[in-house]
Structures are given as C-alpha cells and as structure tokens.
C-alpha cells in the first residue's frame, strides 16, 4: 500500500488506513514502537504487558509452586 509522508508540526506523519490498523489491533491512541531496520522504518504495536494486580489475582493455592532448592548460597546474597 502506498501513502505519503506529511508535515505534522515540526515532525512528519503517516496516515495508517483504519482497515490496516485494525488488522494488527491498533486503535486511536494505541502505543506503537518505531525502529530502524537498516534503511527501513518499522512501525509495530507495543506489547501489552499484564498489570501486576491482574497477575496476582490469578494466584490460587492449587497453582502456587513449592520452594526449589538450588544449592548453597554463592556470593553476597547470603549476607
């Protein structure tokens, strides 16, 4: 798909068609990652990490693992 780069204040902007954005799960105000891959500009959706509270709510007595013995302390962690 071809489009044009446009002036946007002191920056440049690219308009992403709604159908293309929807295919990768982007909506208005979605966080994206911009990076260079050689001479190519790559736009990727940011990975949505779960919130700590949501993760903690998933802990139940039946899915808590026991302590694992990894051997004696090595280095300064014992002090």
N, CA, C and O atoms as a GROMACS GRO file, in nm:
protein
  316
    1UNK      N    1   0.086  -0.118   0.000
    1UNK     CA    2   0.000   0.000   0.000
    1UNK      C    3   0.089   0.123   0.000
    1UNK      O    4   0.184   0.132   0.078
    2UNK      N    5   0.060   0.216  -0.087
    2UNK     CA    6   0.135   0.341  -0.094
    2UNK      C    7   0.058   0.453  -0.027
    2UNK      O    8  -0.064   0.460  -0.035
    3UNK      N    9   0.132   0.540   0.040
    3UNK     CA   10   0.075   0.660   0.101
    3UNK      C   11   0.181   0.768   0.094
    3UNK      O   12   0.287   0.746   0.035
    4UNK      N   13   0.156   0.882   0.153
    4UNK     CA   14   0.254   0.991   0.150
    4UNK      C   15   0.288   1.036   0.291
    4UNK      O   16   0.204   1.031   0.382
    5UNK      N   17   0.410   1.078   0.308
    5UNK     CA   18   0.456   1.138   0.431
    5UNK      C   19   0.412   1.284   0.432
    5UNK      O   20   0.428   1.354   0.332
    6UNK      N   21   0.357   1.330   0.543
    6UNK     CA   22   0.304   1.467   0.552
    6UNK      C   23   0.368   1.542   0.668
    6UNK      O   24   0.404   1.483   0.770
    7UNK      N   25   0.381   1.673   0.650
    7UNK     CA   26   0.430   1.758   0.757
    7UNK      C   27   0.326   1.761   0.869
    7UNK      O   28   0.207   1.776   0.843
    8UNK      N   29   0.372   1.747   0.995
    8UNK     CA   30   0.283   1.749   1.110
    8UNK      C   31   0.354   1.829   1.218
    8UNK      O   32   0.432   1.773   1.295
    9UNK      N   33   0.329   1.958   1.223
    9UNK     CA   34   0.404   2.046   1.312
    9UNK      C   35   0.549   2.048   1.266
    9UNK      O   36   0.577   2.074   1.149
   10UNK      N   37   0.642   2.020   1.358
   10UNK     CA   38   0.784   2.012   1.322
   10UNK      C   39   0.827   1.870   1.293
   10UNK      O   40   0.946   1.843   1.273
   11UNK      N   41   0.731   1.777   1.289
   11UNK     CA   42   0.760   1.637   1.262
   11UNK      C   43   0.697   1.596   1.129
   11UNK      O   44   0.639   1.679   1.058
   12UNK      N   45   0.709   1.470   1.098
   12UNK     CA   46   0.646   1.414   0.980
   12UNK      C   47   0.548   1.307   1.026
   12UNK      O   48   0.571   1.243   1.129
   13UNK      N   49   0.439   1.287   0.952
   13UNK     CA   50   0.339   1.189   0.991
   13UNK      C   51   0.296   1.101   0.875
   13UNK      O   52   0.304   1.140   0.759
   14UNK      N   53   0.252   0.982   0.909
   14UNK     CA   54   0.199   0.887   0.813
   14UNK      C   55   0.058   0.851   0.857
   14UNK      O   56   0.037   0.817   0.974
   15UNK      N   57  -0.036   0.858   0.768
   15UNK     CA   58  -0.173   0.818   0.799
   15UNK      C   59  -0.185   0.669   0.770
   15UNK      O   60  -0.161   0.623   0.659
   16UNK      N   61  -0.223   0.592   0.874
   16UNK     CA   62  -0.242   0.448   0.859
   16UNK      C   63  -0.391   0.422   0.837
   16UNK      O   64  -0.471   0.454   0.925
   17UNK      N   65  -0.429   0.366   0.724
   17UNK     CA   66  -0.570   0.339   0.699
   17UNK      C   67  -0.632   0.252   0.809
   17UNK      O   68  -0.566   0.161   0.861
   18UNK      N   69  -0.755   0.280   0.843
   18UNK     CA   70  -0.824   0.211   0.952
   18UNK      C   71  -0.826   0.060   0.932
   18UNK      O   72  -0.806  -0.015   1.027
   19UNK      N   73  -0.849   0.014   0.810
   19UNK     CA   74  -0.855  -0.131   0.786
   19UNK      C   75  -0.721  -0.197   0.814
   19UNK      O   76  -0.715  -0.308   0.867
   20UNK      N   77  -0.613  -0.130   0.777
   20UNK     CA   78  -0.480  -0.184   0.800
   20UNK      C   79  -0.448  -0.184   0.950
   20UNK      O   80  -0.394  -0.281   1.002
   21UNK      N   81  -0.483  -0.076   1.019
   21UNK     CA   82  -0.460  -0.068   1.164
   21UNK      C   83  -0.540  -0.176   1.237
   21UNK      O   84  -0.490  -0.237   1.331
   22UNK      N   85  -0.663  -0.197   1.195
   22UNK     CA   86  -0.749  -0.297   1.260
   22UNK      C   87  -0.692  -0.438   1.246
   22UNK      O   88  -0.709  -0.520   1.336
   23UNK      N   89  -0.625  -0.466   1.136
   23UNK     CA   90  -0.568  -0.600   1.114
   23UNK      C   91  -0.462  -0.634   1.218
   23UNK      O   92  -0.442  -0.752   1.249
   24UNK      N   93  -0.394  -0.533   1.273
   24UNK     CA   94  -0.291  -0.560   1.375
   24UNK      C   95  -0.335  -0.514   1.513
   24UNK      O   96  -0.254  -0.513   1.606
   25UNK      N   97  -0.463  -0.478   1.527
   25UNK     CA   98  -0.518  -0.444   1.658
   25UNK      C   99  -0.491  -0.303   1.706
   25UNK      O  100  -0.498  -0.276   1.826
   26UNK      N  101  -0.460  -0.211   1.616
   26UNK     CA  102  -0.437  -0.072   1.654
   26UNK      C  103  -0.566   0.007   1.651
   26UNK      O  104  -0.650  -0.009   1.562
   27UNK      N  105  -0.582   0.094   1.752
   27UNK     CA  106  -0.696   0.185   1.759
   27UNK      C  107  -0.641   0.324   1.785
   27UNK      O  108  -0.519   0.342   1.796
   28UNK      N  109  -0.729   0.423   1.793
   28UNK     CA  110  -0.688   0.558   1.826
   28UNK      C  111  -0.612   0.558   1.958
   28UNK      O  112  -0.658   0.499   2.056
   29UNK      N  113  -0.498   0.619   1.962
   29UNK     CA  114  -0.414   0.636   2.081
   29UNK      C  115  -0.344   0.506   2.124
   29UNK      O  116  -0.295   0.498   2.236
   30UNK      N  117  -0.339   0.405   2.037
   30UNK     CA  118  -0.265   0.282   2.068
   30UNK      C  119  -0.115   0.314   2.072
   30UNK      O  120  -0.065   0.388   1.988
   31UNK      N  121  -0.044   0.258   2.171
   31UNK     CA  122   0.102   0.279   2.173
   31UNK      C  123   0.168   0.197   2.063
   31UNK      O  124   0.132   0.081   2.040
   32UNK      N  125   0.264   0.258   1.996
   32UNK     CA  126   0.338   0.189   1.890
   32UNK      C  127   0.487   0.206   1.914
   32UNK      O  128   0.529   0.298   1.985
   33UNK      N  129   0.564   0.120   1.856
   33UNK     CA  130   0.710   0.125   1.864
   33UNK      C  131   0.762   0.158   1.726
   33UNK      O  132   0.724   0.093   1.628
   34UNK      N  133   0.849   0.258   1.715
   34UNK     CA  134   0.915   0.291   1.590
   34UNK      C  135   1.061   0.250   1.602
   34UNK      O  136   1.125   0.276   1.704
   35UNK      N  137   1.114   0.187   1.498
   35UNK     CA  138   1.255   0.150   1.500
   35UNK      C  139   1.308   0.146   1.357
   35UNK      O  140   1.233   0.134   1.260
   36UNK      N  141   1.438   0.155   1.347
   36UNK     CA  142   1.504   0.144   1.218
   36UNK      C  143   1.557   0.003   1.202
   36UNK      O  144   1.614  -0.053   1.295
   37UNK      N  145   1.538  -0.054   1.085
   37UNK     CA  146   1.595  -0.182   1.047
   37UNK      C  147   1.673  -0.155   0.919
   37UNK      O  148   1.620  -0.168   0.809
   38UNK      N  149   1.800  -0.119   0.935
   38UNK     CA  150   1.878  -0.073   0.821
   38UNK      C  151   1.822   0.060   0.774
   38UNK      O  152   1.818   0.156   0.852
   39UNK      N  153   1.779   0.067   0.649
   39UNK     CA  154   1.721   0.189   0.595
   39UNK      C  155   1.569   0.184   0.594
   39UNK      O  156   1.504   0.265   0.527
   40UNK      N  157   1.510   0.090   0.669
   40UNK     CA  158   1.365   0.073   0.672
   40UNK      C  159   1.311   0.118   0.807
   40UNK      O  160   1.366   0.083   0.911
   41UNK      N  161   1.203   0.196   0.805
   41UNK     CA  162   1.133   0.237   0.927
   41UNK      C  163   1.026   0.132   0.954
   41UNK      O  164   0.942   0.104   0.868
   42UNK      N  165   1.028   0.075   1.075
   42UNK     CA  166   0.932  -0.029   1.113
   42UNK      C  167   0.839   0.027   1.220
   42UNK      O  168   0.886   0.084   1.318
   43UNK      N  169   0.709   0.012   1.201
   43UNK     CA  170   0.608   0.053   1.298
   43UNK      C  171   0.544  -0.074   1.351
   43UNK      O  172   0.488  -0.152   1.273
   44UNK      N  173   0.551  -0.096   1.485
   44UNK     CA  174   0.493  -0.216   1.544
   44UNK      C  175   0.406  -0.179   1.663
   44UNK      O  176   0.438  -0.085   1.736
   45UNK      N  177   0.297  -0.252   1.684
   45UNK     CA  178   0.218  -0.231   1.806
   45UNK      C  179   0.304  -0.266   1.927
   45UNK      O  180   0.382  -0.361   1.922
   46UNK      N  181   0.291  -0.191   2.035
   46UNK     CA  182   0.362  -0.223   2.159
   46UNK      C  183   0.297  -0.345   2.222
   46UNK      O  184   0.175  -0.362   2.216
   47UNK      N  185   0.379  -0.428   2.282
   47UNK     CA  186   0.330  -0.545   2.352
   47UNK      C  187   0.258  -0.498   2.478
   47UNK      O  188   0.314  -0.421   2.556
   48UNK      N  189   0.137  -0.543   2.498
   48UNK     CA  190   0.062  -0.505   2.617
   48UNK      C  191   0.095  -0.603   2.728
   48UNK      O  192   0.056  -0.720   2.723
   49UNK      N  193   0.167  -0.555   2.828
   49UNK     CA  194   0.203  -0.640   2.940
   49UNK      C  195   0.092  -0.637   3.043
   49UNK      O  196   0.032  -0.532   3.067
   50UNK      N  197   0.063  -0.750   3.105
   50UNK     CA  198  -0.042  -0.754   3.206
   50UNK      C  199  -0.002  -0.673   3.328
   50UNK      O  200   0.117  -0.663   3.361
   51UNK      N  201  -0.099  -0.614   3.396
   51UNK     CA  202  -0.074  -0.539   3.518
   51UNK      C  203  -0.045  -0.636   3.632
   51UNK      O  204  -0.099  -0.746   3.635
   52UNK      N  205   0.040  -0.594   3.725
   52UNK     CA  206   0.078  -0.679   3.837
   52UNK      C  207  -0.044  -0.725   3.916
   52UNK      O  208  -0.052  -0.842   3.954
   53UNK      N  209  -0.137  -0.634   3.941
   53UNK     CA  210  -0.258  -0.672   4.016
   53UNK      C  211  -0.336  -0.782   3.948
   53UNK      O  212  -0.388  -0.872   4.014
   54UNK      N  213  -0.344  -0.777   3.815
   54UNK     CA  214  -0.414  -0.881   3.740
   54UNK      C  215  -0.342  -1.016   3.754
   54UNK      O  216  -0.406  -1.120   3.767
   55UNK      N  217  -0.209  -1.012   3.752
   55UNK     CA  218  -0.132  -1.135   3.768
   55UNK      C  219  -0.150  -1.193   3.908
   55UNK      O  220  -0.166  -1.314   3.924
   56UNK      N  221  -0.146  -1.106   4.009
   56UNK     CA  222  -0.159  -1.153   4.147
   56UNK      C  223  -0.296  -1.213   4.174
   56UNK      O  224  -0.308  -1.307   4.253
   57UNK      N  225  -0.399  -1.161   4.109
   57UNK     CA  226  -0.534  -1.216   4.126
   57UNK      C  227  -0.543  -1.360   4.076
   57UNK      O  228  -0.631  -1.435   4.118
   58UNK      N  229  -0.452  -1.398   3.987
   58UNK     CA  230  -0.454  -1.533   3.931
   58UNK      C  231  -0.388  -1.637   4.020
   58UNK      O  232  -0.392  -1.756   3.989
   59UNK      N  233  -0.325  -1.592   4.131
   59UNK     CA  234  -0.259  -1.688   4.219
   59UNK      C  235  -0.362  -1.756   4.308
   59UNK      O  236  -0.442  -1.691   4.375
   60UNK      N  237  -0.359  -1.890   4.306
   60UNK     CA  238  -0.450  -1.971   4.387
   60UNK      C  239  -0.369  -2.078   4.457
   60UNK      O  240  -0.258  -2.110   4.412
   61UNK      N  241  -0.419  -2.135   4.564
   61UNK     CA  242  -0.344  -2.241   4.633
   61UNK      C  243  -0.307  -2.358   4.542
   61UNK      O  244  -0.204  -2.421   4.562
   62UNK      N  245  -0.390  -2.388   4.442
   62UNK     CA  246  -0.361  -2.502   4.355
   62UNK      C  247  -0.259  -2.472   4.245
   62UNK      O  248  -0.216  -2.565   4.176
   63UNK      N  249  -0.219  -2.344   4.226
   63UNK     CA  250  -0.119  -2.316   4.122
   63UNK      C  251   0.007  -2.250   4.176
   63UNK      O  252   0.087  -2.196   4.099
   64UNK      N  253   0.026  -2.254   4.309
   64UNK     CA  254   0.148  -2.199   4.370
   64UNK      C  255   0.251  -2.312   4.377
   64UNK      O  256   0.223  -2.419   4.431
   65UNK      N  257   0.369  -2.288   4.322
   65UNK     CA  258   0.472  -2.391   4.328
   65UNK      C  259   0.547  -2.386   4.461
   65UNK      O  260   0.547  -2.284   4.530
   66UNK      N  261   0.610  -2.495   4.494
   66UNK     CA  262   0.688  -2.502   4.618
   66UNK      C  263   0.824  -2.440   4.598
   66UNK      O  264   0.867  -2.417   4.485
   67UNK      N  265   0.892  -2.413   4.708
   67UNK     CA  266   1.027  -2.362   4.705
   67UNK      C  267   1.118  -2.465   4.638
   67UNK      O  268   1.101  -2.585   4.658
   68UNK      N  269   1.213  -2.418   4.560
   68UNK     CA  270   1.305  -2.506   4.488
   68UNK      C  271   1.444  -2.488   4.547
   68UNK      O  272   1.493  -2.375   4.557
   69UNK      N  273   1.508  -2.597   4.584
   69UNK     CA  274   1.644  -2.592   4.637
   69UNK      C  275   1.741  -2.581   4.521
   69UNK      O  276   1.749  -2.671   4.437
   70UNK      N  277   1.814  -2.471   4.516
   70UNK     CA  278   1.911  -2.450   4.409
   70UNK      C  279   2.054  -2.464   4.459
   70UNK      O  280   2.149  -2.427   4.389
   71UNK      N  281   2.070  -2.516   4.580
   71UNK     CA  282   2.204  -2.537   4.634
   71UNK      C  283   2.242  -2.427   4.731
   71UNK      O  284   2.164  -2.337   4.758
   72UNK      N  285   2.363  -2.435   4.784
   72UNK     CA  286   2.408  -2.335   4.881
   72UNK      C  287   2.426  -2.198   4.816
   72UNK      O  288   2.444  -2.185   4.695
   73UNK      N  289   2.419  -2.094   4.901
   73UNK     CA  290   2.438  -1.958   4.853
   73UNK      C  291   2.580  -1.941   4.800
   73UNK      O  292   2.676  -1.997   4.853
   74UNK      N  293   2.591  -1.862   4.694
   74UNK     CA  294   2.722  -1.832   4.636
   74UNK      C  295   2.731  -1.681   4.618
   74UNK      O  296   2.642  -1.621   4.558
   75UNK      N  297   2.834  -1.622   4.667
   75UNK     CA  298   2.848  -1.478   4.653
   75UNK      C  299   2.792  -1.405   4.774
   75UNK      O  300   2.794  -1.458   4.885
   76UNK      N  301   2.741  -1.284   4.752
   76UNK     CA  302   2.697  -1.197   4.861
   76UNK      C  303   2.550  -1.210   4.897
   76UNK      O  304   2.504  -1.142   4.990
   77UNK      N  305   2.473  -1.294   4.828
   77UNK     CA  306   2.329  -1.299   4.857
   77UNK      C  307   2.298  -1.357   4.994
   77UNK      O  308   2.188  -1.336   5.046
   78UNK      N  309   2.393  -1.430   5.055
   78UNK     CA  310   2.370  -1.490   5.186
   78UNK      C  311   2.384  -1.387   5.298
   78UNK      O  312   2.335  -1.411   5.408
   79UNK      N  313   2.449  -1.274   5.273
   79UNK     CA  314   2.472  -1.176   5.380
   79UNK      C  315   2.365  -1.071   5.389
   79UNK      O  316   2.373  -0.983   5.475
   0.00000   0.00000   0.00000
